[in-house]
Amino acid sequence: MKDTLPQSETFTSKDVEILSKETVFKGFFEMVLYRFKHRLFEGGWSSAIHREMLVRGGAAAMLPYDPVRDEVVLIEQIRVGALEHEHPWQLEIVAGIIDKDESIEELVRRESVEEAGVEVKALVPVTRYYPSSGGCSERISVFVGHVDASLADGVHGLDCEGEDIRVRVVSRQQAYQMVESGEIENGASIIALQWLQLNHAKLQSEW
């Protein structure tokens, strides 16, 4: 076995050399082809690696939570990634792609009104993660937001974006049971609901 990098040391972006970057497709999303090499744990550098990557940039998702009623606001919409699966309509939390002209907090507040019809009174950051860093640049920031769930109802979405979004208000416990049963399959939604299950008492006392 070769000597490896000590576990206390970590690689950074300085340990990667991008040799080339080429746009190979541009439609609703963009696909780029990278050629790069990187330092190896056993020492030295890798040979040139070719990888296609879906360019998604930053996104944010928010779980609307009513601490008084102990209810959450979920949304339901068709998703192209699930078209050939049993449930093309996915239960999710509010989410959107970050625009350079607005902050993450502004984004989730706007999306909450557009997708669920509720305004956010307060926000708590949960985490930030890469859902599929093996081939996609997207990094998602997750929040829980304080809302009045009694105002959430109906069908929402922007016609110009082809959105057809139905609101569903359920108890916090029922939503968590949907996670446990596999009915909710969206990563950001699962993370937010698991976090809420651990922290709902704290939010109820603070909000």
C-alpha positions as CSV (number, residue, x, y, z in Angstrom):
1,M,0.0,0.0,0.0
2,K,1.3,3.5,-0.9
3,D,1.6,6.3,1.5
4,T,-1.5,8.5,1.6
5,L,-2.3,12.0,2.5
6,P,-2.6,12.3,6.3
7,Q,-6.3,12.3,7.4
8,S,-5.8,15.7,9.1
9,E,-5.0,17.4,5.7
10,T,-7.5,18.2,3.1
11,F,-7.4,19.2,-0.6
12,T,-8.8,22.5,-1.8
13,S,-9.5,24.1,-5.2
14,K,-5.8,24.9,-5.4
15,D,-5.2,21.1,-5.8
16,V,-7.3,21.0,-9.1
17,E,-6.1,22.2,-12.5
18,I,-8.8,22.9,-15.0
19,L,-7.4,22.2,-18.5
20,S,-10.4,23.2,-20.5
21,K,-14.1,24.0,-20.2
22,E,-16.5,23.7,-23.2
23,T,-20.2,24.3,-23.5
24,V,-21.6,21.2,-25.3
25,F,-25.4,22.0,-24.9
26,K,-27.5,25.0,-24.0
27,G,-31.2,24.8,-23.7
28,F,-33.4,25.2,-20.6
29,F,-30.2,24.1,-18.8
30,E,-26.6,24.1,-19.9
31,M,-24.1,21.2,-20.1
32,V,-20.4,21.7,-20.1
33,L,-17.4,19.4,-20.7
34,Y,-14.5,19.7,-18.3
35,R,-11.0,18.5,-18.8
36,F,-9.1,18.6,-15.5
37,K,-6.5,16.9,-13.3
38,H,-6.2,16.8,-9.6
39,R,-3.8,15.8,-6.8
40,L,-4.0,12.2,-5.6
41,F,-4.3,11.0,-2.0
42,E,-1.3,8.7,-2.7
43,G,0.8,11.5,-4.1
44,G,1.3,13.0,-7.5
45,W,-1.3,14.1,-10.0
46,S,-4.0,12.3,-11.9
47,S,-4.1,12.0,-15.7
48,A,-6.5,14.3,-17.6
49,I,-10.1,13.5,-16.7
50,H,-13.1,14.3,-18.9
51,R,-16.5,14.9,-17.2
52,E,-19.8,16.4,-18.4
53,M,-21.5,18.6,-15.9
54,L,-25.1,20.0,-15.8
55,V,-24.9,23.7,-14.9
56,R,-27.5,24.5,-12.3
57,G,-25.8,27.1,-10.1
58,G,-27.4,28.0,-6.8
59,A,-30.9,27.3,-5.5
60,A,-32.8,27.7,-2.3
61,A,-35.7,25.7,-0.7
62,M,-37.9,26.6,2.2
63,L,-40.3,24.6,4.3
64,P,-43.2,26.9,5.3
65,Y,-44.1,26.1,8.9
66,D,-46.9,27.4,11.1
67,P,-45.8,27.0,14.8
68,V,-49.2,27.9,16.2
69,R,-51.2,25.3,14.2
70,D,-48.1,22.9,14.0
71,E,-48.7,22.5,10.3
72,V,-46.5,22.7,7.2
73,V,-47.3,23.9,3.7
74,L,-46.3,21.5,0.9
75,I,-46.6,21.9,-2.8
76,E,-47.3,19.4,-5.5
77,Q,-46.2,19.7,-9.2
78,I,-45.2,17.5,-12.1
79,R,-41.4,17.0,-12.4
80,V,-39.6,16.0,-15.6
81,G,-37.1,13.9,-13.7
82,A,-39.9,11.6,-12.5
83,L,-42.0,11.4,-15.7
84,E,-41.3,7.7,-16.3
85,H,-41.7,6.8,-12.6
86,E,-44.9,5.9,-10.8
87,H,-45.4,9.4,-9.3
88,P,-44.5,12.2,-11.7
89,W,-46.3,14.7,-9.4
90,Q,-43.9,15.3,-6.5
91,L,-44.6,16.6,-3.0
92,E,-42.1,19.2,-2.3
93,I,-41.3,22.4,-0.3
94,V,-41.1,25.9,-1.9
95,A,-37.9,26.3,-4.0
96,G,-36.3,28.3,-6.8
97,I,-33.1,29.1,-8.6
98,I,-31.1,32.0,-7.3
99,D,-31.0,35.1,-9.4
100,K,-28.0,37.3,-9.3
101,D,-30.2,40.3,-8.7
102,E,-31.7,39.0,-5.4
103,S,-30.5,37.5,-2.2
104,I,-31.2,33.9,-1.1
105,E,-33.7,35.2,1.5
106,E,-35.4,37.4,-1.0
107,L,-35.7,34.4,-3.3
108,V,-37.4,32.1,-0.8
109,R,-39.8,34.8,0.3
110,R,-40.8,35.5,-3.3
111,E,-41.2,31.8,-4.1
112,S,-43.3,31.3,-1.0
113,V,-45.8,33.8,-2.4
114,E,-45.6,32.6,-6.0
115,E,-45.9,28.9,-5.2
116,A,-47.8,28.7,-2.0
117,G,-49.6,32.0,-1.6
118,V,-48.2,32.7,1.9
119,E,-45.8,35.4,3.1
120,V,-42.8,34.5,5.3
121,K,-42.6,36.2,8.7
122,A,-39.2,34.8,9.7
123,L,-36.5,32.5,8.3
124,V,-34.2,30.0,9.9
125,P,-31.3,28.5,7.9
126,V,-31.0,24.7,8.0
127,T,-28.1,23.7,5.8
128,R,-26.5,23.9,2.4
129,Y,-25.7,20.9,0.3
130,Y,-24.9,19.5,-3.2
131,P,-27.7,17.1,-4.2
132,S,-25.6,15.4,-7.0
133,S,-22.1,16.8,-7.2
134,G,-20.9,13.9,-9.3
135,G,-22.4,15.6,-12.4
136,C,-24.3,18.8,-11.4
137,S,-23.1,22.1,-10.1
138,E,-26.3,22.9,-8.1
139,R,-25.9,23.7,-4.4
140,I,-29.1,24.2,-2.4
141,S,-29.6,26.3,0.7
142,V,-32.4,25.0,2.9
143,F,-34.6,27.1,5.2
144,V,-37.6,26.8,7.5
145,G,-39.9,29.8,7.3
146,H,-42.6,31.0,9.7
147,V,-46.0,31.3,7.9
148,D,-49.7,31.4,8.7
149,A,-50.8,28.1,7.2
150,S,-54.5,29.0,7.4
151,L,-53.9,31.3,4.4
152,A,-52.4,28.6,2.2
153,D,-54.8,27.1,-0.3
154,G,-55.5,26.7,-4.0
155,V,-53.4,26.4,-7.2
156,H,-50.4,28.7,-7.9
157,G,-47.4,29.2,-10.2
158,L,-46.4,31.4,-13.0
159,D,-48.0,30.8,-16.4
160,C,-44.9,32.1,-18.2
161,E,-42.9,29.3,-16.6
162,G,-45.5,26.6,-17.2
163,E,-46.1,26.1,-13.5
164,D,-49.2,24.3,-12.2
165,I,-48.7,24.0,-8.4
166,R,-51.2,22.7,-5.9
167,V,-50.9,23.6,-2.2
168,R,-51.3,20.9,0.5
169,V,-51.4,21.8,4.2
170,V,-50.8,18.9,6.5
171,S,-49.7,18.5,10.2
172,R,-46.0,18.4,10.9
173,Q,-46.4,14.8,12.1
174,Q,-48.3,13.8,9.0
175,A,-45.6,15.3,6.8
176,Y,-42.9,13.5,8.7
177,Q,-44.8,10.2,8.2
178,M,-44.7,11.0,4.5
179,V,-41.0,11.1,4.7
180,E,-40.8,7.8,6.6
181,S,-43.2,6.1,4.1
182,G,-41.3,7.3,1.1
183,E,-44.2,9.4,-0.2
184,I,-42.0,12.5,-0.2
185,E,-38.9,11.8,-2.4
186,N,-37.4,15.2,-2.8
187,G,-34.1,15.7,-1.0
188,A,-34.5,19.2,0.2
189,S,-37.9,18.4,1.5
190,I,-36.7,15.4,3.4
191,I,-33.8,17.3,5.0
192,A,-36.1,20.2,6.0
193,L,-38.8,18.0,7.5
194,Q,-36.2,15.9,9.4
195,W,-34.7,19.1,10.8
196,L,-38.1,20.4,11.8
197,Q,-38.9,17.1,13.5
198,L,-35.9,17.6,15.7
199,N,-36.3,21.4,16.3
200,H,-40.1,22.1,16.2
201,A,-40.3,22.7,20.0
202,K,-37.6,25.4,19.8
203,L,-39.3,27.1,16.9
204,Q,-42.6,27.1,18.7
205,S,-41.1,28.8,21.8
206,E,-39.2,31.4,19.7
207,W,-41.9,32.2,17.1
